[in-house]
């Protein structure tokens, strides 16, 4: 009879979302064969098995790691805000940022394959992630990361754990850190107006055109109104054209010039940005449970 270890039970729970005791029973019945135990649970528990892996992870943290001119920032997601304060989850996120900086993985899969052990799980980062899903009871995932390495200096800023900024620059460190804080507050989409994505410009133009059309003004005036709105939008969302948060008499570009600093690039992560969150309708859920109970009676 194969010895059933705690890490085996945790791994099976991470894969199936089944209760710990059910996982241990399945592994015992399968004599330690993970694949067979997983199959036994899926037969026994039906659609409940594997549930954790499909749950939406719209909460989470942004962490960063900088060592000289090499650094990284990563977003690691979970299901609830409660888990973002869990020490094991935070240790996983911080370790992932350091691994990205030190090993330059090509993608999330390559990151997960890197050697790492924590809380009795391993020997890879992915195995630790799976183990912690079983231990904590929530799905969690590595969503995206940015690595920077080379001649440029790096400044990073974390606003709590939900907003992170990484700035690549040359020049004054204080000015660069101020820019990082500015980016977190004002959330520009590009360095310059010329770099604003075309799809964002077209979306703004469409909205402006709809508003201008309601004015009842002549077509040539409407055209000028639309272009004026687009130009205003471009200044509002490009970093160098934005009014500097610490001095409303300067643009960011003017502040940088005065401090002899140039910003080469920036990366902004906001936790959960673009992820569709599940909104629970408690009343509907209760009603459904009552209806199901009445139907079974």
Buried (B, 14 or more C-beta within 10 A) or exposed (E): EEEBEBBBBBBBBBBBBBEBEBBBBBBBEBEBBBEBBBBBBBEBBEEBBBEBBEBBBBBBBBBBBBEEEBBBBBBBBBBEEEBBEBEBBBBBBBBBBBBBBBBEBEEBEEBBBBEBBBBEBBEBBBBBBBBBBBBBBBBBBBBBBBBBBEEBBBBBBBBEBBBBBBBBBEBBEEBBBBBBBBBBBBBBBBBEBEEBEEEBBEEBBEBBBEEBEEEEEEEEEBEEBBEEBBEEBBBBBBBBBBBBBEEEEBBBBBBBEEBEBBBBEBBBBBBBBEBEEEEEEEEEEEEEEEEEEEEEE
